[in-house]
Amino acid sequence: SITMLLRCILFAALWGCFSARLAKKVEPNYQACNNKLAMSFPYCNTSLSFSARVQDFVGRLTLKEKISLISAWPKYDTCPVIINPIERIGLPGYMWLVETNTGVSSACVGPDKCATTFIGPGGLGASFNRSSWWAKGDVISSELRAFSNINWYRGIGSHPYKFYKIGFDGFGPNINIVRDPRFGRNSELPSEDPMLSGTYASKYVQGIQQVSSNGYYKMLSYAKHYDAYSVETDRAHFDAKISTFDFWDTYLAQYELIFTEGKVSGAMCSYASENGRPSCANSFLLNEVVRKKLNRPDAVFMTDCGALNNMVTGPPLKVSPEEAAAFSINNGTDIDAGDSIWYSHLESAVQNGLTSEAVIDKSLSRSMMQLFLAGRFDPPSSVPWTSITEEVINSTAHQRVNYEAAEQSFVLLRNNDDILPMKEGKKIAVLGPQAVQQFGLLSDYYGDMVCWEPHERANNKTWDCIPTIGDQIAALNNKGGGSTSIAKGVDINSSNSSGIAAAVGLAKEADVVVLVLGIDRTIEHEGIDRKTTTLPGLQDEFAAKVLAVGKPTVLVLVNGGILSIDSLKHSRVDAIVEAFYPSTQGAKALANVLFGHSSRAWGRLPVTIYPKDYINQISLTDFDMSKPPGRTYRYYTGQALWPFGHGLTYAKFDQKCSVSGQGVEFNVQCEITNVGSVSGDEVVMVYHFVSGAIRKYCKDKHPVPLKQLVAFERIHLVPKQSTTVNFFIGEKELSLTTKDGARKVYSGTHFINVWNGNTNTNPLSLSVESP
């Protein structure tokens, strides 16, 4: 066709451009110290220390120029924080905001050259796999560097996108805990558990922020959204009331890990306020916690887009623009994004005595130091990361990392009579709205472009490169001699019942039914909270009619936030799989897992799946973790549909654990054996809880969690293979959070429970003597 011919011609032209770009050496976006004027200044003298160069750089600027380097240029969209150049010292502009929670937000370079779009963070959390998290960071940082090295850009605004070029930093991971199942952005988060979330984040950041042998960061990483951000309703003015206990026990715990172990470069402060103080003007969070207590004076904080403007419109604060500018920078914020508060009002705030140029110098110095560490001010030939080319973008190796992450993310909630794995060669009906979805498989921040389109049509995004779950199941089953029918039956969320009868008819003709239900980003996304946690539209009604047919049925759930499927759990459905948002590689991975073609499959729940009535028992805006019925597995006293950590596997494992030690130092040793007939991965989770006597002693002092994840490992074993896993249990693992936020080890009897998510085990008793 003419359309195909034109696409082929454009494809050839693009590859010609790629070849020409490879032949011609180009400098990375925003490269500084690359002209005669700039090279005449000491800040470009590589024989000097970074500190001396930053000091020289800042000292050469006027107050207005300093402000312009840490605030968005109003000439363009202010959210990406485009910084205008300082031509009199030879400095090019810069753009700060590139999203990297799930992939590098970017325009596609060409066919099959779009950023790798990872599975949703919930699925990554479910894998309990540190190496997978590090590998994701390695992929993200390689691709961001590649985009920067070839002068590429984000795919926002209208084409040409030349004002949105990608630099050296990215914002992600998002690690606020899954506090309430209604929060509209749960799809962005890895877990409800601070330790699991913080460990995921730390490994991800370590993969991102690799340092070359001569000291240059591969990429700068900034976490989000600091802190305690988990309400979308009236988010610009929401004020969370949080006790000191809950701050340190829950809302700061994962950030403590990412700042101390992950060494993240900084964070985006959130829209929300805590106890009357906006996050982006909260000296307790920014200065007292991170820069002092966690010993990270170098950490950089940027506002979420427009957060300072919220301080002007109020509540909880309602101040003048000059006061908002001064209040935020005085209390620890370094970069203003999404409004012109600093750009237009910070200078007058200095003139009126509300803040000082010295405070501005400190924020600017922190921000510039990090760009020096990324190599922006040094010759590209001296920065190894500038050699990364566009060949890495969505490469076979990167696709494999994403595919393997998907394999390990699915959670097998039920498998009655071992209906899974399925056998090829059957008559299979794949039914449900998520069986045919493409866009619906994507999680948050899926990228400015996922599937390539010519740039003049890029704003009309296509999802054609994403295989559907139905098609991937059909490909395997039909190859094995079977036949597969596919029908959505109903929409994700509508009252249209016209497709139900035909889909039920296909179920009657099938040997096995795979029912794929769920939600998508029309139900949960930034800006809205969910009203319920049940399946929307006619999905429950549709499922009941399919199940009434009486055929063996596998239920697959696609979602970010949990789905309370009370009636389906108690129905005759044979197997249930939680698939989260599996993204571009997920349908293929899921099909292989369902047919038993993966020995690395299955994760464990990183969240509690509550019954549907849970949301009627607790307010969305209540941030008290232990108030009945409690939040997360650590404090929830009700009966979950499935608890945190639950998950089955095809393989069968046996574990024998023992403990040794005394005082506050113990070693738990577990011998894990694959006693089944297939290879598989085992997730070994270690939980700590205290005796009734300690719990009684603490009753009037502070809340005590029911149990707490303190360690975990994921291992792979072939049939009859055994391995030994050791866990050190010390003061950190044995301690409880006190009312004032400190950590304390109580003498007495403690317990360690080693659990694989599906087999009950007897806890190990420890006699603890606190020093």
N, C-alpha and C positions, 0 to 999 in steps of 0.2 A: 504494500500500500504506500501511498504518498507519505503518510505519516511516519511509517517505519523507515522509509528512505531518508526523510529529513532527519530522523533521530540518528540513523547510521552516519549521515554526513556530519551532524553535530558531534557525535561520538568521536569520529576520526579527527575532527578539528580540535576537540579538547585534548585528545592524546597527543596531537602535534604540539599543542601549547605546553603540555606536561613535559614533553621531551625537550622543548626549547628551554623551559624553566630549569630542567635538570642540567642542561648544557651550560647555562649561564648561572654563575654563582650569585646567589642573592643573600642579602643579610636578613636576619629575623626581623619581624615586625618590631617597631619602636626601638631599634638599636640606637644606643647613645654613644657618644664619644667617637663618632665616625666622620667628623668633618674638622677642617683646619681650625675653625674658631673654637670649637669645644676642646680640641686637643691642646689648646694654648693654656687651659686652666688646670690647676692641680687636681680637681675632682676626676680628671681623666688620666691621671698619672698612675699607672699600675704598680709603680715601685712603692707607692705609699699604702698604708693600711686602709682598709675599708672605712674605719672610724674617722681617720684623717680626711679622707676624700669626701665623706658625707658632711663633715663639719665645714669643709671648704665650699661644698655645693650649697648648703643651706645659707652660709654666710654671704653668698653672692646675690641673694635674692631680695627683692623688695617685699614688704609685707603683703601687698596685693598678689605678687607672684607666688609667694609661699601658699597663700590661701587657695590660689587657682590650682595648685598641684594636689590638694587633698579635698577638692570639692568638684562636683560635676559642672561641666561647661554648659550653660543653659542653651547654647546654640543648637544642641542636639538633645535627643532623649536623655534625660538625666539619670535614669535607672542604671544603665551600664557604666556610668561614671567615666565619661570621656573627658580626659584632661587636655587642656589646650597646650600647645608648645610654648617654650620660652626661647624665642628666636635669638635674642641678644646674647645668650650663652650657648647657642647651638644645640638646644635640647628639643627633641621631637615630643609630640604628645603621647598619650597612653590611654588605654581603656582597662579598667579594673575588673569589671564583672563578667566572668564566664562561668556558667553553671557546670558543675562536675559531680553532681550527686549520683547520676546514673550513666552519663556519657558526657562528652565534651560538646557543649551547645555550639553548633557550628553549621555553616552551609556545607552541602556536599561538594567535594572537589570534582567529582565526575561519577560515571556509572560504577557502582560497587565501591565507591570511595566516600561513603558517608561514615561519620563517627560510629564506633562500636557502641550500641545501645544495650546496656546490661539489664539483666533481670531486676525486678524490684528489690529494694533493700530488705523487705521482709523475707524474701526467699534467700537472700544472702545470709541473713541472720539465722535462718533455719538450717543452713548447712553446717554450722558450728565448725567451720574450716578456716583456720588462720591463713593457710597458704593460698586459698582461693581469694581471700580478701586482699592479701598483699598483691597477688597477681592482677586483680582488678585495678589496683592503684598503679601498677606498672604499665598496664595497657592505657589507662586514662592519661598518665603523664607522657607516655611516648607519643600518643596521638596529639595531645595539646602542643607538645614541642614541634611535632611535624607540621601542624597547621601554622604555627608561628614562623617556623623556618621557611615555609614556602609563601609567606605573606598572605595567608588566608584569613578568613573573617567569619563572624557569626552570621546566621541567616535571619536577622531581625530587621525590622524596618522595611523599606522598599529598596529594590535593586537599583543602582549598585550599592553593595554593603561596605564600601571602602572605609567608612567612618567607624566600623565596628570590628576592626582587626583584632585578632587573638594575640594576647601577650604571653606572660610567663606565670600567671596565677589562675586558680580556679576555686570556686566556692562549693563546697561539699567535702565531707559527708554531713548530712542532717542527722543529728543524733539525740534529739529530744526523745524521751521515752514514749512508748504507746501507753499513755495514761488513761485515756477514755476511748472506748470503741467508736464513739460518734465523731471524733475529731476528723475533719475533712482531709487532713494531710498525713494520715497514718501510713499511706502508701509510700511515703518518703522515708519511713523510719525502719530500723532493723529489728527492734525488740522492745518489750516492756521492761526488760531487766537491765539495770545500769551497768553491771559487770559485762554482760554479753555485748551491749551496745558500745561500751567504751573500748572493749577489746577489738571488736569489728572495726571501729573507727581508727584505733591506733595502728592496726595492721594495714588498713587501707592507706592511711597517711604515710606510713613508712614506705609503702610501695610507690607512692606519689613522690615523696620528698627524698629520693635517693640523692646522695651527695657524691660527686665525682672525686677521683683521687686528688685533684687539685682544689677541691673545696666548693664547687658550684652545685647549687640545688638543681635537680632536674626540673622541678616545678614547685611553686609555692601553693600550699593548701590552707584553706580557711574553713573552719567548721561553721555550722548554722543549726538552729537560730538560738543564740545564747540570750536568755536562759528560760526554761520552764514555759516554752511556747507551745500550747496545745489547745487553743480555742480560736476558731476562725470567726465566729459570730462577734461582730463589733470589735474585731481584733485590734484596730487602731487605737482603741481607748480602753481595752480590757485591763483590769488591774487585779492580778492574782494575789490572794492572801495566803502566804506560805510561812509556816513556822520554821525556826532555825533547824529543828530536827529534820523536817522534810526536805529542806534545802540540801543538807549534807548527806542525808540517807538516800535521796532519790534524784533530785533535780541537778545537783552539781557533781554527783559521783562519776558519771560517764565523762563529763568534761575534765574532771581531775585526771582521768586516765589519758585522754587524748592530748592534754597539755604536758603531762609529765612523762608518759611513756611514748606516745605518738609524736611528740614534739611538733604539733601543728603550729603553723606560723601565726595563726590568730583566729578570729571568728567574726561572723556577722551577728551583731546584736539585734534583737527581735523588736517587733512592733509593741509587744506587750509590756506592761508595767508589773512590778512586783512590790507589794506593800507600799504603793503610792509613788514609787520611783520608776520612771521609764527605763527600760533595759539599756538604752543608748545614752543614758545620763545617770547611770547607777555606779557610783564609785565603789560600793561594796563588791559588786560583781566584777567590774573591770579592773579595778586597782587592788582592792584588799584581797580578793580571792586569787585572781590569776597572776597579777604582777608581783604580789608580795607573798602570799601564803604558798602558791604553787611555784614561786621563783621564776616567773617568766616576764621580766620587765620589758623584753623585746616584743611581746605579743602585740599584734596590730588588730584593732577593732574597727570595722566599717558598719555603718547603719544599714538596716534593711531599707528598701526603696521608699523614701518619703517619711521615715520614722520621725524625723525632727519636725516636719510640718505638723505631725499629730500633736506635738507639744504646744503648738501655736493655737490649734483649734480646740484642744482639750476635750474631755478630761483625761487622766486625773490632774494633769497640769494644764494651765492655760496662761501662756506667757507671750511676751512680744518676740518677734523673730530674732532680735539681738540677744535677748535673754536665753532663748532656745539655743542659739549658736554658742553662747558662752557656757551655759549649763552643761551642754553635751561634751564640749572639748575639755572643760575644766575637770569633768568627772571621768575622763578616760577614753572617749571616742577619738579616732584618728582620721577617719575619712567619712565624708557626708555623701550619701547616695540617694538619688531619686527626688531631690528637690534642690532649690537654690538658696537654702537658708544660710549656709556658710559662704557661698560664692557672693551673695548680695549683702549679707549682714554681719559677717564675722569681723570685717575691718572696722565697722562702726562700733562693734562690741568692744574692740580693743581701745578705740578712741574714747569711749565712754567709761573705761575703767572696769568693765565687766569681766574681762580676761586680759591676758598679756601676750606679747609677741613671743616671750620665752615659752609659754605653754604651746603655742603653735609650732615653734621650732622643735619641741620635743615630739609632737605627733608626726610632723613632717620627717624628722630624722628617723623615727622608727620605720615609717613606710618606705622611705628611700633605701634604708639599709637592706631591707629584704630584696629589693630589686637589684642592688649591688650583688647580693649573695646569689641571685639567679643569673648573674653574668650580663645584665643589660648594659653595663657601663664598661665592659671589657671587650677586647677583640674577639669576634666569634671563633676565630681559629684557636683560641685558648680555652673555649668552653666546649667540652666533648659533646654535650647534648645538641649542639647546633648541627651535628652531622646526621641527625635523625631525619629521614626523608619521608615523603608521602607514601612510600611503599608499605609502611607499617599501618596505615589507616585502614581499618576493617580488613586487615590481612587474615590469611588462613589461620595463623597462630592466634591472633586476637579473637577470631570467631570461635576457636577451640576453647579458649579460656571462658568465654561467655557460655558456650554450650555445656562445658563441664560444671560451671556454676549452676546452671539450670538443672542438670541431672541430680545434683546434690541438694537442691532446694525443695523438691516436692516432699510432702509429708503424707505418709500412708496412715490415715486415721482409723480405717477399718478394712479388714480383708477376710470376711467370713468364708470358711471352707476353702481358703486359698484360691479364690476365683481369679486373682492376679498372681502371676502374669497370665495374660490372655494368650491364646494360641492363634497364629495366623491360619487363614484358610476357612474361616467361619463366615457366616452372614452377620455382619455387624451394622447396627444402626447408630450413628453418631448424631445425637439430637441436642438441641438447646441453643440459645442465642450466642453463647461464647464458643460454640463449635465452628461458627462461620466468621467470627470477628477477626480483624487484623489490628486496627487501632486499639481495640479493647484489650489486647494483650500487653500493651505498653504501660509502664509505671509512670512515676513523676519525672519531670525534667528529661523527657525522652530525647531531647535534642531539637535544635531549630529545624533540622531536616533529618529524617530517618531513611527515606527512600529518595533516590536521585530524581530530580526533575530539572529540565532546562531552567536557568535562573529567571527568565522572564515569566515563568509559570510557578516559581517556587512558593509564592504565597498561597497557591492552590495545592496544598500538600497532598501527596499520595502515600498510600500504605501498601502498595502493590507488591513490594519486596518481602512482605511479612507473610510466611505461610500460615495457614489456619490449622487449628487442632484437628478439625474434621479431615482436611486434605492429607495431613501427615499420617493419621491413623489409617486412612484409606490406602495410602501408598504402600505401607508395610503389609497390610492385610491382603490387598489385591495381589501383591507380588507373591504372596504365599498361596495363591489360588483361591482366595476368598472373594466375597463381594461386599461392598460397603455403600450404604445409603446415608446421605447427610441432609439434615433439615433443621432450621432454627426453631420451628414450632411457635415461639413467641419472641417478642423483643426483650431487650434488657429491662425496659421500663415503659410499658404502655398497656392499654386495655384491649389491644387488637388480638382477638382469639381466632382469627381466620386460618392460621396455620396449624392449629392444634390437631385437628382431625387427621390431616395427612401425615403428620409426624407420628401420631399414635398408630396409624396404619403401618408405617414402616417398622415400628417396634414390634407389632404382631408378627411380621414376616421375618424378624431377625432371630438369630441364635443368642446374641448378646447385645445389650444396649449400653452405650457410653453416653451418659447424660451430662452435658457441660453447661453449667449454670454459673451465675455470678453477677458482678457489677463492673463498671468501668469508670472512666474519668468524667462521665456525665453525672455520676452519682457522688463521687468523692473527688475533691480537688481543692486547690487553693481558693479561698474566698467563701467557702460554705462548709458547714458541718452537717453530718447526716442526722436525719430525724429518727431513724430506726436502724437496727442492725440486721434486719431480716431481708430476704430476697425481695427485690422490688417487682412491680408489675404483676404479671400472671404466672411467674415462674413456679411458685409453690403449687398452684392449681395444675399447671402443666405437668410438673413432676409427679403429682399424685395420679394423674391419668395414665402416664407412662408406666409407673410402678404397678398400677392395677392390671396391666397386661400380664404380669407374672413372669417376665423373662429375667434371666440373670442381668443385673444392672450395676454398672460402675458409675458412681457420681464423681465428677471432677468440678471443683470450685475454683473460679478465677476471680481474684479480688486483691485489694490492698488491705483495708480495714477488715476486721473479722465479719463472718456471716453467722448469725445465730439461726441455725437450721434445726430447731428443736423437733419439729414434726418429722423431718427427714432422718434425723438420728434415730428416732424411735420407729422408723418404718422398716420395711423389709429390704431396703437397698443393701446390696451385698458387699460393696467396697466403696470407700470414700477417700478421695485424694484431694488434699489442699495444694493448689498449684501457684498461689499468689499471682503476680503479674509476670509471666515467663518471658516476655519480650520476643525479640526477633528469632532467637535460637530455641525458644522454649517449646514450641509445638513439636518440632522434630525430636527434642530431648524427651518430651512427655510421651510421645508415641513409642519411642524405643524403650522407655522405662515400663510402660504398660504391657509391652510384649516381652519383657524380660531380657532385653538386649544390653542392659547396662549393669555392670557389677559395682558401680560407684554410686548407685541411686540411694535416695531417701535421706531426708533430714529429720529434724525434730521441731516441734512448735516453738517459735520464739515469743509467742503470746498466749494468753489465756483465751479460749473461745467460751464466752459467757452465754448463758441462756438469754432469750429475747427480753425477758422481764428485768434484766439487770439494770437497764437504763432508766427504769421507773423507780429504782431504789436509791439512786445517787444523782446529784446534779452535775451537769457537764462542767460547771464553773467552780466546783468544789475541789480544791487542790490538796485537801487532807488525804493522805494515802491510807491511813489506818482506820479512819472513821467507818463504822459498819455500813454496808457489808464489806468494805475494804476494796482496795485497788491492786491489781496485778496478783500473781500467784503468791507474792510475799505477804499479802495482807487480806486477800479475799477469803472469806469464811464460808461462802456458799458452795453449791455444787456446780462445777463447770461442766459444759458439754464435753470439752476435752481440755486437760490441764496443760499449762506450760511444760514443755519438754517431752510431751507425748509423741510417739511415732513408732510405726512398725517397719519391718524390713522383710525381704524374701529370705535372707540368710538367717541362720539360727546361731545364737551365741550363748556361751556360758561364761560366767565370771566368778572368780574366787578372790576376795579382797581381805587384807589384814592391815592392822595399824600398829605402829611402834613409835616410841618416843615418850617424852615427859615434859612437864612444865607447860610451855606454850609452843613447843616445836615437835611436830609429829610428821611421820611419813606414812602415807597410805599407798599400799602396793596391791595392784590388781593384776591377776593373770586372766587374760581374755582369750577364749578359744572359739573358733568357728566350728561348731558341732553339726552344721548342716551340710547339704550337698552342693551348695552354690557359693561362689565368692561374694563378698559384700563388705560394706562399710559399717562400722559400729561407732556410735557416738556415746562416749562415756562421760556422764555429768556427775559432778561432785557437789553435794548440797550440805550446808552446815545449819544445824538448829540447836537450840539449848534445851536443857531439862526443864521440867515443870517447876522445880525449885527456883531456878534462876529467873524464869518467866514471872513467878509469883513475887520475887524480890524486886523486880523491875516494874511491876504493875503500875505503881504510882509515880514512877520516875520518868519513863519514856516508853513509847511503843516498842514491841519486839516482833520482828518478822516471824512468820510461821516457819519459813526456811529461806535459805539464801544460796544461790549458785555462787560457788567460790572457785571452781576450776572445771575444765573440760578438755577432752581430746577427741579427735576423729581419727580412726585407724582403719586400715584395709587388711582383710584376712582372706586367704583362700581356704577351702575346706580342710579341716583337721589342723590348720595352722594355729599356733598360739603366740602371744606376745605379752610382755609385762609392761604395765604402765605405772609410773610413780607420780604421786602428787605430794608436794610439800604443803603442810598445813601449819601456818604460823600465826603470829598476832594479827596480821591483816585479815586472815580468813576467819579467825575465831572472835573477832571483835564485833561489838554492837555499837550503833550510833546513840549517843546520849542526847539529852534534851538541848544542850548547848552546842551540839554539832560535833563534839569530839568523838573519838573512837576509844572504846574501853573493852578490855577482856575481863570477864567475870570468872572468878574461880568457881569450880564445881564441875558437874557432869555436862559435857557437850556431846553432840552426836554428829557423825558424818554418814551421809547416805550416798552410796554410789549407785546411780540409776542409768539405765540405757533407754528409758522412755517407754518400756513396754513390759518389763519383768520386775515383779516385786522383789525387793531384797531387804535383808535385815540390816538396820543401821549399826555402825561401829561406834562403841562408846569410848569417850576420851575423858580421862580425869585431868582437868586443867588446873594448874596453879599459876595464877597471875603474879608477876613480880611486884 
